[in-house]
Amino acid sequence: MNKPVTTANVQPNDLSQFWMPFTSNREFKAAPRLLVSAKGMYYKSHDGRDILDGSAGLWCVNIGHGHPHVLEAIKAQADTLQFTPSFQFSQPLSFELAQKIAALTPEGMDRIFYTNSGSEAVDTALKIALAYHRIRGEASRTRLIGRARGYHGVGFGGISVGGIPSNRKFYGPLINGVDHLPHTHNLEKQAFTKGQPEWGAHLADDLENLVALHDPSTIAAVIVEPMAGSTGVLVPPKGYLERLRAITKKYGILLIFDEVITGFGRLGRSFAAEYFGVTPDMMTMAKGLTSGYVPMGAVATDNKIYQAFMDESPDGIELFHGYTYSAHPLACAAAMATLEVYQDEGLFQRAADISPYWQDAVHSIRGLPNVIDIRNIGLVAGIELAPREGAPGKRGMEACVKAYEAGLMVRVTGDIIALSPPLVLEKEHIDKMVEITSDVIRALD
Ligand SMILES: Cc1ncc(COP(=O)(O)O)c(C=O)c1O
């Protein structure tokens, strides 16, 4: 007999069926943190409390919650056209949105491939890199290089180039022929730096060693987050990205910036590429593209990459890749409206303007117990706590829970508290974030 399709048996307090991602299910389900609505800078919790959003949801709600312009665009789209395939068909908005995105990407990087998430954007970029070399007769370039502590989502490509041990270690050998650069973080040399550290540009030179080891003719691409977010806010040392760019260029290796976090104003510019003045060959994006209102990701490629496929492919499909929901109409509508909000409200500049206040505020936490580093750039900050002896990550998780209880959402990686609020915040929100975070840190043993 078919099971009846009904909600009649749903029990509001039964949390057992949803296997939650990147969550300690056992702890969460014993003491859930459920959010039921949101507006502007605040979530509302299921027990009726206002929770200040210190993490833009998950690094994505850059325009703040419940923005009427985006909500209206999504509703209007839903009333008109809910789905079109984008294999061999499409809808006008997908092309208009690509123009709008291309207007924000660096000069010459204006070909846009749509995905549904950051993970898919990363795997797409890696596949384009491999196919690009092959199509131009350099099929030996198959090696991909990531970086220790890098986070590039959870696809097999992304975890292969990623460098967060717990995300990789259960999944076997992953993609062959991947290598990693060292990460750029060093507490001894960089602790409590405001903005970009002076020390560490030379770490990019490790790429020369990998090139010598493997031979440039085997290397397809290097992928890095210009600022590593998920691993706990690692700001690139001055000159580091410039060196990576110079070395990749010298050896014909593609450079991919994973801008899933850094895109759309997080650093006070459209993209980190613009902020740092370093132009890669491809950029991945997601999160801020729609402010998280509807899932969407994308890859922007340099024109030369797109053109190589157009020139060199035999007749027919040039790139055998795509998703059923690539350029989903609701996502396109949400993205288009989100980009309009960024423009109309000048949100990237607003983030840039408030970032000195942000920097001073977060660095005022220095000196509290167990705080071993504070780092910041744009509207991001990482506060690193000393790990508890024999229990790394415990202090961090307790900080996350206590902050929530005190009315603040933060993101925690291990013992690092990351703050990355919506770009619409006011100084009073910054003060409140710092006050709650400080109280929480003081209360931790
Ligand atoms: C730099 C980076 N790349 C990729 C991803 C994966 O994005 P998604 O979770 O949308 O798949 C993330 C998510 O945090 C990210 O920070």
The ligand as a Gaussian input file, in Angstrom:
#p B3LYP/6-31G(d) Opt

LIG

0 1
 C       35.002000      29.494000       0.243000
 C       33.840000      28.555000       0.161000
 N       33.710000      27.782000      -0.904000
 C       32.671000      26.935000      -1.046000
 C       31.716000      26.843000      -0.067000
 C       30.581000      25.890000      -0.222000
 O       29.401000      26.535000      -0.479000
 P       28.010000      25.759000      -0.296000
 O       27.869000      25.450000       1.159000
 O       27.016000      26.731000      -0.841000
 O       28.097000      24.524000      -1.116000
 C       31.815000      27.644000       1.067000
 C       30.799000      27.569000       2.134000
 O       30.961000      28.075000       3.212000
 C       32.914000      28.517000       1.196000
 O       33.072000      29.270000       2.278000

